[in-house]
Structure formats: C-alpha cells, structure tokens
Amino acid sequence: MYYPSFNIGIEEEYQLIDPESRELLGYVTQSMARDKMVVNERAPNADLASLIREGAVSAGTPVCEDINEARDKLLRVREQMLELGVAGGFKLAGAGTHPFSHWEGREDMLAQYRQMAEDAQMIARRILAFGLRIHIGVEDRDLAIDVMNTIRYLLPHILCLSTSSPFWFGRNTGLKSYRAVLVDSLPRTGIPGAFASYHDYRSYVDTLLRTNSIPDPRRIMYDVMPHYRFPTLVIRICDMLPSARDVLAVTALIQATIAWMVDLRQRNMSFRLYDRTLIAENKWRAVRYGLSGNLVDFGIEEQLPARELITQLLERVEPLSRRLSSWHELKHCYTILERGSSADQQLAVWRNSGEDMRAVVDFVIAETEKLA
C-alpha cells in the first residue's frame, strides 16, 4: 500500500524594515530550485538597495524529512537573514501586511510586483502582502488531488490560527487577515474547485496555457494545490507569521491533517466534499473574526466557536501527529488558541500603545528575532 513521504518544505516572506522610520524597505521570499529549496549566500559588500530594485532576495529551507529537521533548517535560515540585517542595516519582520507602509509609486518596486501589475493592473498595484507556504510531500498526483479536494474544508480552521494582518495603510481594517482580501482579489486564487483527478487538474492548467491566459503555472495561486513542478501539495492560505514557533505548529498541523486525509483514503473511507461556496463562507469568517468568531460545521449545519472546532481538529489529528513525531510542535496550537493569533497580539499591542503603529512594527520585529 502506498504512503506519501509527508516531507516538509517551508517558504516564508520576510519584510525588510528601516530601523528608524519602521517603513518597509523591501521583502525577502523563499524559492525552490531543482529538487529542493535553496539558500542564496549573501555576497560580500552587497548593495542592499540594488538587490531590492532587482527583485526579491532569495532564501529558503531544504526539503525536510520531518518537523525536527524543518525546525533546525527554519531557525538557521532566520539566523542567516538576521545576520544579513545586521550587515545591511535593516530589521527583519514577519507579518501578512505592513501596518502602515505604502508601496505603489515607489521607483524601486520589486520585479515580481511589476510583472504582476502588468497582468492584473490596478488590482495588483495595491497588493503588498506576505504569505507562508507549506509544502507537504504527496508524490502520487491523483492522491494529491484527492487530499486537495478534502482538505479545502479545513483551510479556514488553519487560517484562523495563522492570521497576522489586521492593519493596512495605517488603519485597523477590522479584519484578522487583510492579506487574504488583497490576494483573493487576483485571479486564480482562493478556495479551488474540486477536481475529479490529476488529469482533470492538468487539463485545466493546460487550457489556461494554450489560451495564453497565463504564461506559466506559477500564476495559479489557489489556497491549496499540487505544485506544478515538485511532488508536493502546497498550502498557501496562511499569513506570514512572526513567531517561528507558530510557523512550526501550523506546519505540523497541516502535515498531520494531510496524513489524516491519506489515512482515510487508505482505509476506503471518505471525508465529505463540500462546495467551494460553502467553504468560502467559513473562509470569510476566518478572515473577519479569526479565532474570536464562529465557523459553520456544515455536517450538522450549525455554527460553533472557531476555537471549539479547531480543538476538535487537533484531537482528530493527534494520533497521526504522534506517528509523524511532530506532536511536540503541533501541541503549540493549543497555546495559540489560548493566547490568540498574531493578529490578536498585534491588535492588543496597538491598543495598549495608544494606537501606535510603530509599536506594532516593533512587536513584530521582536517576535521575528526570537529563535528559541
């Protein structure tokens, strides 16, 4: 009987912050090359401004066998980025949005944003959002599609734990994940539809390519999808998180949830499929209220506190997590449930500081710098 590797890849997008003004200088994204994610070493005496103008500085963790290796590699990448910050005179921050910086109109607009703006015009020009992408190894492509179809239902639960973008252009948006609003305004984003097979999914991708709707598969950015090049399932719904501990907890939850879906399939059991419009209802609730709101349990057709439903999910996947030797990281999700998400923490700092956005930036920087 076939079982996936469930190996792990973590891609983060870091903000580069001016230590005096707390304004955004640029950002760093992680990339995948050949068979693994790679780290590009910092060139001696590199001109940071030139790197930002040319595009994103690349960093990343290798594909990891388990959560323990992922932890070691993630902390090493963050350590290297912090060292780069000391050399380059900037601070490192992780959050779904910057609380007050504007981007449009800057001459040093990143190459990736210039390319996106050409495609989506005004919609893309207002986007300055930072995400966390989790790759989990599911080598069988048809099995990956099956898991994609079923895990869609639980994506809002995962988003509730990983919201970190309550502010935008100096305002409290009233949302816990304004990044999701920004990203979902682009085409081929959000909750995907269900696909009958990997052939069905590839037919969809190939149709977009043949009709010149997209230049390459990278322009498809659904909240969950099989990677166009690597044998992984990619979860893209999460905001970038400042705390490495939070990142690892959410990663362990995603890995264990995918393992649960595979286990059900191997035992000839099925997780009920729901229409994307129903799942989108729960996603909106996650975007708006996060852990403080209710999600709809469509099985019993009742709304329940998000914390209660997430607790049920954690209990369901605990046996799989222990089998994957990741429970020591996943159980931190209970701390997030009690403490609140990063968005909740940022809002508390904002209120306690007299609504000072610079204090929020300082908090995010401090959380990102913690490597314990």
C-alpha angles and dihedrals in degrees: 000000000000121000124180122240092240087207117167137237122178124199119187135180114217126198119227108219132197103236093216105042096022086224121146114263097180140299143258124222131187120237139195123230129181107328100340146029110268140205117228108212118234112255114234112263090002115179104239093197090056091049091052093048092049094050143270120345104235125230134153151152123256118248104279129214094217144353093274092059089042090055093051093047095044093052090047091053091049090048090053091049091050089051089051088052092054090050094044099042098242138110127237122232135176120204138119092252138006109251097233116354121120121212109179114099096025114134092219094058108159119259092239091056092046090054092047092047091055089057102039100023115194094007092059093041091068094049120106102151134145126209145188116228122195121198118199119187112246102156099182104081097206091050089050089056091049090052091045090055094050102038090056088082092060098045093094089054090054092046091055089061094046105045113132108150112084095139134066130174092348097311136109100239095200087236130103094216113030087161088070090056091051095047095043090057087072122082121263094024136112128042109354125223121251119271126206094218144341088268088057091051093047090050088056092050093045092050090055090049095047092049091049090240089134130018093218139352092266088081089070105088108168121162089254127016143140110268110254092227111018130056094251140109110231124211110200103167098096126099115232107270126215096209116076088203090058091048092053093046093052090044091052090049092051092047093048092046091052089048089052091053091049091048091054090050093049090053091050091250126130136215107222114256118229129196115263090240090063092046089049089058089060092044090057090051089052091048093048104037108010113188092349095066140065129263124204118247096211091190091069094019094235133119116237134178111284090230091057094051092045089051088054089051091051091051091050095052099038094094090051091047092053089050088053091047091237103112092104088064099034094054088067085078086077088059090052090050090053098037099038131242124291088266090057090049093049091050091051091051090048093052095043092050095053092263094303110165091195088062089055091053090049090051093050091048092050092049091048092051093056108103099174 
